[in-house]
Amino acid sequence: MKRYNVHNTTNWSNADLLTDFTFPWEERAVPKTEFRAMHDGELFRFRFDCVDEDLVLPEGATAKERALGADRVEIFFATDLSLERYFGLEMSPRGDVADYAAKFYREIDWSWSCEGLVLEPEIREGGYTVSGSIPLEMLRGLGVLRGRELFAGLYRAEFRHRPDGSVHSGWMPWVNPGTEKPEFHVPASFGVLELK
């Protein structure tokens, strides 16, 4: 199982760099995607830096609609690999969030929201950054932070405009789940984040 070390630091330059996101379900060049995480004993901090020359940022009546139709980054946290209880955060470059509790298979509770989530999105020339923080106490309360370890999925939804104006949806996991079709909501797409 893939692992990532979350160091006790407040400086991004001291955080481990994770770059092994892939396109398992299509033959396409992988745009640069960097993930970092760190903690300070109180907050779990994360940051995605994404190269994207063709941002898809649709309008929508709700943050959920805007997030789910957009280029975005995603973090899932699970209490265990049965996925009897897990939580999804899908976050767009504009800071729109679709957050939910769920259980296997894709039984989603949209009424749940991630208490204490703070986002700092930034759109820039050639891409975007989504950084944020979540209280460690909240992760412990959900049962996803056990001791120093979290079962987590890290993903990128990489959309692009086709010549006819429609949108192609591309799916990039950190851990390739080995499924025939794009699928993040399975135990095989999770790895372990370990707080140091």
N, C-alpha and C positions, 0 to 999 in steps of 0.2 A: 504494500500500500504506500502511495506517495505521501511524503511528509514535508512540512514546511515549518521552520523555526520562527517563532514570534518573539523577538528579543525585547528585553526590558530597556527601553531607550525612549527619548523624545526627539531624536534626530533621524530623519528619513535616510540620511547617508549611512547610518548604522544598521538599517533594516536589510534583511536578506532580499535579494532580487529574484523574483520568479518570472520566467518568460516562456515556459513550455506549454503555451496554449496552442491547440492544433485545430485543423478543419478535418475531422475524421470522416465526414460524410460527403465531401466534394473535393475535386481536384482544383485547387485555387491557392494562389500565393497567400501566405499567412501574414496579415498586417501586424506590425509590432504591437505587442500588448505586454505591459509590465505591471506586476502586482507586488506590493510591499505591505507588510503589516508590522505593527509594534504595539507594545503596551507599556503603561507606566504604573501598573498596580491597581489602577482605578478604571482606566478606559482601554478598550481594544480599538486601535486605530488602523484604518486600512486605506489603501490608495491604489487606484488603477490609472495608468497612463496609456492612452490608446492613440495610435496613429490612425487617422480616418480622413481620407480626402473627399468623402461623399457622405456627409451626415444626413441621416433620415430622422427628422424631428417633426412628426405630424402634430396637428392641432387635435384637441379632444376636449370633451366637457369636464373630464376629471383627470387628476394626476395619474390614476391607474391606467386609463385609456391612453394617455400620452406616453406613459412609460412603456406599456406593452407593445405599442406600435413603433417604438423608436430604437435606434442604436442604443445599446445599454450594456451595463455590467451587472453581474448577479453574484450574490453570495447566498448559499443555503447552509443552515446549521441543523444537525440532527442529534437527537438524544442517543440514538444507536443506529446500527446499520439495518435494522428492520424497517426503518423509516416509519415506524408507528406514529412518530411525532417529529416533524421537522418544520423549519421556518424558512421562508424565502424573502429575499430583498432584491428587487429588480429596479435598478437606478439609472436614470437617463442623464445625459450630459447637461440637461437643463435643471436637474435636481428633482424631477418628478420621480415618485417612488410607487411601485406596486409591491406591497408587503402583505404577507399572509402566513397563516399556520396551515399545515397540511398533514395528511397521513397517506401512506401507500395504498392504492395507487392513484395519485392525483385527486385525492379528496381534499379540496381546497376551501379553507375558511377565510373569506375575504374580510371578515369583520375584525380580524386580529391586526394590530399595528405594532410596530417595533418602538416601544417606549424608550425614549432617551436617544434615539438615532439622530445624529447631527450630520448633515451633508454639506460639503463645500465643492460644488461642481464648477468646472471652468472649461469653456469652449475656447480654443485658440486656433491659430492658423495650422491646418493640417491635422487636427485631432482634438482630443479632449482629455481632461482629468476628472475623475470622480474620487474624492477623498472624504472620509468621514470617521465617526467614532460611535461606539456603543459602550455603555457602562458594563464592566465585567460582572457587576452584581446582578444585572439584568440577565446576562447569559447564564450565570449560575442558577438564578431563579427559574429559568426555562428548563434547566436540566441538561443543557447542551455543553456547558463547560464543566467537565468532570475532572477534578484535580487540576492538571495543567493542560489537558487535551480537549480538543474540539473536533468532532467529525464535521467536515465542511466541504462544500462544493464551490468551486470558483469558475465563473463562466463569463463569456462575452457573446452578446447577440450582435453580429456584424451585418448590418443591412446595407443594401445599395440600390440605387435607382437603375432600372433597366431603361433602354432607349425608348420604350413605349410609355414610360412614366410609371409603370408598376414597380413594385418593390420586391427584390430578392432577399430572402431571409437566410443568413448564414449563422452557423452555431459552432462556437469554439469553447470546448471544455479544457480545464487544466488536466483532469484525469479522463482519458478516453474510456467510456463505459463499454465499448465493444458492441454496441447495439446496431442493428441493421439500419434503423432510421434515427434521425436526431432525437435524442432523449437525455434530459438532465435529471429527471425525477426517478432515478433508480439508484440503488446502493452502490453500484459499480462506478458511479461518477464522483464519488466522494473520496477525499483524502483526509489526512490528519494535520491540524494546526497545533503545534505544541508551544505553549508559553514557557519561555526560558527565564 
